Amino acid sequence: MTSDVLAVETRPAVPEDLPAIVALQALAFSPGRFARTAYRVREGAPDLSPYCRVAVQADRLIAAVRMTEVTIGGRPGALLLGPLAVTPELAGRGYARRLVAEVLDAARARGEALVLLVGDMAYYGRLGFIRVPPGQIRLPGPVDPARLLAVEIEAGALEKFRGMVAARS
Ligand SMILES: CC(C)(COP(=O)(O)OP(=O)(O)OC[C@H]1O[C@@H](n2cnc3c(N)ncnc32)[C@H](O)[C@@H]1OP(=O)(O)O)[C@@H](O)C(=O)NCCC(=O)NCCS
């Protein structure tokens, strides 16, 4: 049986998934990833939030997205998306898009207003993300303004969020 015909299921991440999530991220990202500014926000947060999701094929974790509950300028209601990683040999089959769509649905269901991330507009633009106006939202370190992206869960939410991003305590 090839990997193509094994069903892929998605579900919220549980603590037992963490070693496989970390291994997948190590495979998908370069070693410099921990120096990235978005990781500084995540350092202050629990390893998993209720929004983190994984995709599993048979018993193998093949994709994962981590989500951090944050405040922006002290205002709650925002989430920081990432890292998002798919096992390289299963890239291009829509698993990342599916996980992102599911976390956006979960965010909507729980009354969150905005999802923020640092990533490629070429990828995330197709999923509904737009550029944050330069200077409006800051992270604790340098970020290329062209890569600071957000999607409004609540219409008009973006303009309400200004200032520094921090993990929700
Ligand atoms: C980027 C990544 C998450 C995409 O996962 P995936 O499951 O392959 O994505 P999907 O199947 O939903 O979408 C694939 C499409 O996105 C495109 N794509 C992937 N990465 C892209 C990028 N950086 N910029 C533009 N397009 C990109 C693919 O070419 C493909 O296009 P097509 O549908 O026209 O063929 C995955 O390749 C990965 O883990 N990469 C390494 C880690 C990373 O860069 N994560 C994102 C930043 S947090």
PDBQT file of the ligand as one rigid body, heavy atoms in Angstrom, charges set to zero:
ROOT
HETATM    1  C1  LIG A 201       5.350  25.583   3.407  1.00  0.00    +0.000 C 
HETATM    2  C2  LIG A 201       4.685  24.243   3.780  1.00  0.00    +0.000 C 
HETATM    3  C3  LIG A 201       4.122  24.362   5.201  1.00  0.00    +0.000 C 
HETATM    4  C4  LIG A 201       3.553  23.988   2.780  1.00  0.00    +0.000 C 
HETATM    5  O1  LIG A 201       2.949  22.739   3.094  1.00  0.00    +0.000 OA
HETATM    6  P1  LIG A 201       2.132  21.914   1.983  1.00  0.00    +0.000 P 
HETATM    7  O2  LIG A 201       1.292  20.904   2.672  1.00  0.00    +0.000 OA
HETATM    8  O3  LIG A 201       3.065  21.480   0.922  1.00  0.00    +0.000 OA
HETATM    9  O4  LIG A 201       1.202  23.088   1.419  1.00  0.00    +0.000 OA
HETATM   10  P2  LIG A 201      -0.106  22.930   0.569  1.00  0.00    +0.000 P 
HETATM   11  O5  LIG A 201      -0.184  21.578  -0.042  1.00  0.00    +0.000 OA
HETATM   12  O6  LIG A 201      -1.240  23.413   1.398  1.00  0.00    +0.000 OA
HETATM   13  O7  LIG A 201       0.148  24.016  -0.578  1.00  0.00    +0.000 OA
HETATM   14  C5  LIG A 201       1.084  23.731  -1.575  1.00  0.00    +0.000 C 
HETATM   15  C6  LIG A 201       1.203  24.897  -2.512  1.00  0.00    +0.000 C 
HETATM   16  O8  LIG A 201       1.897  25.968  -1.847  1.00  0.00    +0.000 OA
HETATM   17  C7  LIG A 201       3.036  26.298  -2.603  1.00  0.00    +0.000 C 
HETATM   18  N1  LIG A 201       4.084  26.767  -1.676  1.00  0.00    +0.000 N 
HETATM   19  C8  LIG A 201       4.717  26.072  -0.717  1.00  0.00    +0.000 A 
HETATM   20  N2  LIG A 201       5.608  26.859  -0.088  1.00  0.00    +0.000 NA
HETATM   21  C9  LIG A 201       5.510  28.091  -0.654  1.00  0.00    +0.000 A 
HETATM   22  C10 LIG A 201       6.162  29.321  -0.458  1.00  0.00    +0.000 A 
HETATM   23  N3  LIG A 201       7.099  29.481   0.489  1.00  0.00    +0.000 N 
HETATM   24  N4  LIG A 201       5.788  30.370  -1.229  1.00  0.00    +0.000 NA
HETATM   25  C11 LIG A 201       4.846  30.227  -2.187  1.00  0.00    +0.000 A 
HETATM   26  N5  LIG A 201       4.194  29.087  -2.426  1.00  0.00    +0.000 NA
HETATM   27  C12 LIG A 201       4.533  28.018  -1.665  1.00  0.00    +0.000 A 
HETATM   28  C13 LIG A 201       3.403  25.036  -3.348  1.00  0.00    +0.000 C 
HETATM   29  O9  LIG A 201       4.188  25.332  -4.474  1.00  0.00    +0.000 OA
HETATM   30  C14 LIG A 201       2.023  24.515  -3.735  1.00  0.00    +0.000 C 
HETATM   31  O10 LIG A 201       1.517  25.250  -4.826  1.00  0.00    +0.000 OA
HETATM   32  P3  LIG A 201       0.413  24.600  -5.830  1.00  0.00    +0.000 P 
HETATM   33  O11 LIG A 201      -0.818  24.346  -4.990  1.00  0.00    +0.000 OA
HETATM   34  O12 LIG A 201       0.206  25.701  -6.830  1.00  0.00    +0.000 OA
HETATM   35  O13 LIG A 201       1.037  23.364  -6.368  1.00  0.00    +0.000 OA
HETATM   36  C15 LIG A 201       5.669  23.052   3.717  1.00  0.00    +0.000 C 
HETATM   37  O14 LIG A 201       6.225  22.987   2.442  1.00  0.00    +0.000 OA
HETATM   38  C16 LIG A 201       6.788  23.118   4.753  1.00  0.00    +0.000 C 
HETATM   39  O15 LIG A 201       6.706  22.505   5.795  1.00  0.00    +0.000 OA
HETATM   40  N6  LIG A 201       7.871  23.860   4.432  1.00  0.00    +0.000 N 
HETATM   41  C17 LIG A 201       8.993  24.026   5.336  1.00  0.00    +0.000 C 
HETATM   42  C18 LIG A 201       8.616  24.828   6.546  1.00  0.00    +0.000 C 
HETATM   43  C19 LIG A 201       8.020  26.198   6.198  1.00  0.00    +0.000 C 
HETATM   44  O16 LIG A 201       8.567  26.947   5.376  1.00  0.00    +0.000 OA
HETATM   45  N7  LIG A 201       6.884  26.530   6.845  1.00  0.00    +0.000 N 
HETATM   46  C20 LIG A 201       6.139  27.764   6.582  1.00  0.00    +0.000 C 
HETATM   47  C21 LIG A 201       6.569  28.890   7.434  1.00  0.00    +0.000 C 
HETATM   48  S1  LIG A 201       5.967  28.774   9.106  1.00  0.00    +0.000 SA
ENDROOT
TORSDOF 0
